[in-house]
Amino acid sequence: MKKTDRVLVDTNVIFDVLHADPVWSEWSQRQLEIFSDGLLINPLIYSELCYQANGQEEVEDVINALGLNYEELPRRALFLAAKAFRKYRGQGGGRTSPLADFFIGAHAEAVGIPLLTRDAARYKTYFPSVALLSP
């Protein structure tokens, strides 16, 4: 796939780099370098980064160190996430509230940008039009 101006970065790619994942850190670091000019995160990804952090400053340091840009979710993404969740529930999904991946995939779809992830299965199912950058 050709280089794009902006790419939404899934949390698993960031964690690979932060935690030096023995299998994925090299691949994930390389992807962050390739797309370094347009790396985006949204509120869900930010929240997932906060889960293991000791404080908000730590999260902000990670964002700055990796060159990530924060972007709010457009309303279109919220609508698409709800529709994906409805499809999930209709197919027998047991969760009673939307998963973060629905908001992440919907964000990429709503603004028409690729999603950098190593967990492509759910995104392929619920957001087939999103270009996935995955191993």
C-alpha positions in Angstrom: 0.0 0.0 0.0 1.3 3.5 -0.8 2.2 5.9 1.9 -0.8 8.0 3.1 -1.0 11.5 4.7 -2.8 10.3 7.8 -3.3 6.9 9.5 -5.2 6.0 12.7 -3.0 3.9 15.0 -4.6 1.1 17.0 -3.6 0.8 20.6 -2.0 -2.7 20.1 0.6 -1.2 17.7 1.5 1.5 20.3 1.7 -1.1 23.1 4.0 -3.3 21.0 6.5 -0.5 20.9 6.1 0.6 24.5 6.3 -2.9 26.0 9.0 -4.1 23.5 6.8 -7.0 22.4 9.2 -9.8 21.4 7.1 -10.7 18.3 5.7 -7.4 17.2 7.7 -4.5 18.4 10.0 -4.3 15.4 7.2 -4.4 12.9 5.1 -1.9 14.9 8.1 0.5 15.3 8.8 0.3 11.6 5.1 1.2 10.7 5.2 4.2 13.1 8.4 5.4 11.3 6.9 4.9 7.8 3.7 6.9 8.7 5.4 9.3 11.1 4.0 12.4 9.5 0.4 11.6 10.0 -0.1 9.3 13.1 -3.5 9.8 14.7 -5.2 8.6 17.9 -8.7 9.3 19.1 -10.4 9.4 22.6 -10.8 5.6 22.7 -7.1 4.9 21.9 -6.1 7.7 24.4 -8.3 6.0 27.0 -6.8 2.6 26.4 -3.3 4.1 26.8 -4.4 5.6 30.1 -5.4 2.1 31.5 -1.8 1.1 32.3 -0.4 4.6 32.9 0.5 5.9 36.3 -0.7 9.4 35.4 -1.9 11.5 32.6 1.6 13.1 32.1 2.9 9.6 31.3 0.3 9.3 28.5 1.1 12.7 27.2 4.8 11.8 27.1 4.1 8.7 25.1 2.0 10.7 22.6 4.7 13.3 22.2 7.6 10.7 22.0 5.8 8.7 19.3 4.6 11.8 17.4 0.9 10.9 17.7 -1.7 13.5 17.0 -5.0 13.5 18.9 -8.3 13.9 17.0 -11.9 13.9 18.3 -14.4 11.5 16.9 -16.7 13.0 14.3 -20.4 12.5 14.7 -20.4 10.3 11.5 -18.0 7.9 13.3 -20.4 7.7 16.3 -23.2 6.8 14.0 -21.1 4.2 12.2 -20.0 2.7 15.5 -23.6 2.3 16.6 -24.5 0.6 13.3 -21.5 -1.8 13.7 -22.6 -2.6 17.2 -26.1 -3.3 16.1 -24.8 -5.7 13.5 -22.6 -7.4 16.1 -25.6 -7.9 18.4 -27.7 -9.1 15.6 -25.1 -11.8 14.9 -25.2 -13.0 18.5 -22.5 -10.8 20.0 -22.8 -10.9 23.8 -21.4 -7.5 24.8 -24.1 -5.0 26.0 -22.2 -1.9 25.0 -20.0 -1.1 22.0 -16.4 -2.2 22.0 -13.7 0.4 21.6 -12.8 -1.3 18.3 -16.2 -0.2 16.9 -15.4 3.5 17.5 -11.8 3.1 16.2 -12.9 1.4 13.0 -15.8 3.8 12.6 -13.4 6.8 12.9 -11.2 5.5 10.2 -14.2 4.9 7.9 -15.8 8.2 8.7 -12.8 10.2 7.7 -11.6 7.9 5.0 -8.1 7.0 6.3 -6.3 3.7 6.8 -6.1 2.0 10.2 -2.7 0.7 11.4 -3.5 -2.5 13.5 -2.3 -6.0 14.0 -5.7 -7.2 14.9 -7.5 -6.9 11.6 -10.3 -9.6 12.0 -12.9 -7.5 13.7 -12.2 -4.5 11.5 -12.6 -6.6 8.3 -15.9 -7.9 9.6 -17.5 -4.6 10.6 -15.6 -2.0 8.6 -14.8 -3.8 5.3 -14.3 -0.5 3.4 -11.5 0.6 5.8 -8.0 0.2 4.4 -6.1 -1.9 7.0 -2.3 -1.7 7.4 -1.6 -5.0 9.1 0.9 -7.8 9.0 
